[in-house]
Amino acid sequence: MEPILRAEKLTKRFGELTANREIDIEIHAGEIHAIAGENGAGKSTLMKMLYGVYQPTAGNLYIDGEKMERWNPTIAREKGIGMVFQDFRLVPAFTVLENVFLSLHSAGWKINKKKLRDEINRISAEYRLSVDPDTEVWKLDLGQRQHVEILKILLDPQTRVMIFDEPTSVLAPHEVQAFLQMLSGFRNKGYGIFLITHKIDEILAVADRITILRQGEHVCTFERRDGFSQQQIISAMMGNVPVNFELERPECSEENEAAALQLSLSGVSIKDDHDQLILHDVSFEMHKAEILGIAGISGNGQRELAEAIYGARKLQSGILSANEEDISSTDIAHRIRLGMRMVTEDPIRDNVVPTFSILENMALVGLDPIYRHGDMDWQAMRSQLQTHSEVKTLRVPQAERIAGTLSGGNLQRMTFARAVISRPRLLIASYPSRGLDIATVHAVHKTLFRLKKQGVGTILISEDISELFTMCDRILVLSSHTAFGPYCVDACTPNEIGKIMLQGENAHE
Ligand SMILES: Nc1ncnc2c1ncn2[C@@H]1O[C@H](COP(=O)(O)OP(=O)(O)OP(=O)(O)O)[C@@H](O)[C@H]1O
């Protein structure tokens, strides 16, 4: 059977860097083709070439066997290729209907809004997409926004192939299952699906084929009919290096614990960006050198709580103290002096300068400044960076690389390493393992345990309940505008925490 799309020897260079080298890949109707590989392996670049966002440096593309002389997203859509990007392409102030209308209109489809509303409702019901056509996009959570992106593709009658770039990284765990079922539904309807994911259980659940990339090269393609295992996939991704993902929960010495920062919140209320109360009357005491998990479906006040503790958002009421000092009305600078550090959800938005190199970003926060004749001594700064073991264990790319051109996972590696290098006493880490490959997730977890041993506490925000149970001493759950717990991980089950995440206080009834 002729593939819908076939790429032959696709190569993409960015200056000196070869992101993809001579890659052959194809997609047929009615199959799910997973793309896996470590951070920076070239997965997104390859998919962006297939959708025409990037022009290949070399290589050819064929649609239904016909060689494409010109290729860009407009032609790709005409030929039936659609893509859901990691960062959505939606206008927040527009409604769902207006966004879908805009997208179809730009693809050349003339459809009236009344008919489109009926179509949105019909397709939403068919695939269980939870979207109301008349809601503005800014009011939707990430999972719902993803549904709008999918609607845009499904409503385009040309669509035959859908490309998803790490779609489940924005979903809550309970949404992932439904998403994978939806993908299987698309496959059964005859769509060809490309799925980039770091989650091996997702690959095992739905993929018919899996292509592994490493350092820009095609390593192998497994077929479901021949069978493939988790171990085979990991070995292919990592190049047969011995891997040991075991972790041992450490104890902190009394001496280190005595020097640690201890945080407590009493009756704290916080507003969100729309001036609505998002958290009400939150009280808890963190132990010294504790890893305290913050569980909850995203959008339940995690970001606001993290920012309020770090001093980037003011408290509406209540008291925040550190080692019994009331710091409620102090600014970020004071909290940084106390030793608080933050790994944010969205580094490019919050605290990375995209046009600066990794080294320059590290020099802003993290590294100690070294001067020579009044100027920053970059040579010495570079050497200083290399003395930090995290740069190696987290495999941070070369210091000269520009932050804005890093892959999502490499950027995450850099920001996490930077927070660790900057001598934290208390780390606030929002989804630190999101978008990371399996080996790097392990390196992050190991680092958090090492910090704990040294007396550094961590507030670990995550939706991944198994990660929270592996890493945390206790877990606080945010739900229905309030905080439940903290619950000691040895005295509760993942099921109980999951239930509180979904039902709040009703979970106890
Ligand atoms: N516009 C660009 N300019 C320069 N380099 C780029 C650009 N886009 C990607 N790269 C580089 O190409 C390489 C592959 O990046 P890509 O985003 O494709 O990786 P990935 O496998 O999707 O990684 P991740 O799992 O971290 O998302 C990386 O080294 C990245 O820094």
The ligand as an SDF file (V2000), in Angstrom:
LIG
                    3D

 31 33  0  0  0  0  0  0  0  0999 V2000
   15.3100   26.9770   15.1260 N   0  0  0  0  0  0  0  0  0  0  0  0
   16.4050   26.3390   15.5730 C   0  0  0  0  0  0  0  0  0  0  0  0
   17.6310   26.9110   15.5190 N   0  0  0  0  0  0  0  0  0  0  0  0
   18.7340   26.2670   15.9470 C   0  0  0  0  0  0  0  0  0  0  0  0
   18.7280   25.0240   16.4740 N   0  0  0  0  0  0  0  0  0  0  0  0
   17.5430   24.3950   16.5540 C   0  0  0  0  0  0  0  0  0  0  0  0
   16.3240   25.0080   16.1210 C   0  0  0  0  0  0  0  0  0  0  0  0
   15.3070   24.1420   16.3310 N   0  0  0  0  0  0  0  0  0  0  0  0
   15.8660   23.0390   16.8730 C   0  0  0  0  0  0  0  0  0  0  0  0
   17.2000   23.1840   16.9990 N   0  0  0  0  0  0  0  0  0  0  0  0
   18.1480   22.1890   17.5380 C   0  0  0  0  0  0  0  0  0  0  0  0
   17.9540   20.9630   16.8660 O   0  0  0  0  0  0  0  0  0  0  0  0
   18.1120   19.8670   17.7630 C   0  0  0  0  0  0  0  0  0  0  0  0
   16.8670   19.0020   17.7260 C   0  0  0  0  0  0  0  0  0  0  0  0
   15.8210   19.7240   18.3520 O   0  0  0  0  0  0  0  0  0  0  0  0
   14.3400   19.1560   18.4330 P   0  0  0  0  0  0  0  0  0  0  0  0
   13.4850   20.2180   19.0460 O   0  0  0  0  0  0  0  0  0  0  0  0
   13.9530   18.6260   17.1270 O   0  0  0  0  0  0  0  0  0  0  0  0
   14.5630   17.9430   19.4660 O   0  0  0  0  0  0  0  0  0  0  0  0
   13.4810   16.9970   20.1540 P   0  0  0  0  0  0  0  0  0  0  0  0
   13.9040   15.5870   19.8960 O   0  0  0  0  0  0  0  0  0  0  0  0
   12.1090   17.3740   19.7100 O   0  0  0  0  0  0  0  0  0  0  0  0
   13.7390   17.3380   21.6950 O   0  0  0  0  0  0  0  0  0  0  0  0
   12.7610   17.4220   22.9850 P   0  0  0  0  0  0  0  0  0  0  0  0
   12.4510   16.0060   23.3750 O   0  0  0  0  0  0  0  0  0  0  0  0
   13.6240   18.0730   24.0090 O   0  0  0  0  0  0  0  0  0  0  0  0
   11.5520   18.2310   22.6080 O   0  0  0  0  0  0  0  0  0  0  0  0
   18.3720   20.4730   19.1410 C   0  0  0  0  0  0  0  0  0  0  0  0
   19.7590   20.4670   19.3780 O   0  0  0  0  0  0  0  0  0  0  0  0
   17.8470   21.8860   19.0040 C   0  0  0  0  0  0  0  0  0  0  0  0
   18.5170   22.7640   19.8680 O   0  0  0  0  0  0  0  0  0  0  0  0
  1  2  1  0
  2  3  1  0
  2  7  2  0
  3  4  2  0
  4  5  1  0
  5  6  2  0
  6  7  1  0
  6 10  1  0
  7  8  1  0
  8  9  2  0
  9 10  1  0
 10 11  1  0
 11 12  1  0
 11 30  1  0
 12 13  1  0
 13 14  1  0
 13 28  1  0
 14 15  1  0
 15 16  1  0
 16 17  2  0
 16 18  1  0
 16 19  1  0
 19 20  1  0
 20 21  2  0
 20 22  1  0
 20 23  1  0
 23 24  1  0
 24 25  2  0
 24 26  1  0
 24 27  1  0
 28 29  1  0
 28 30  1  0
 30 31  1  0
M  END
$$$$
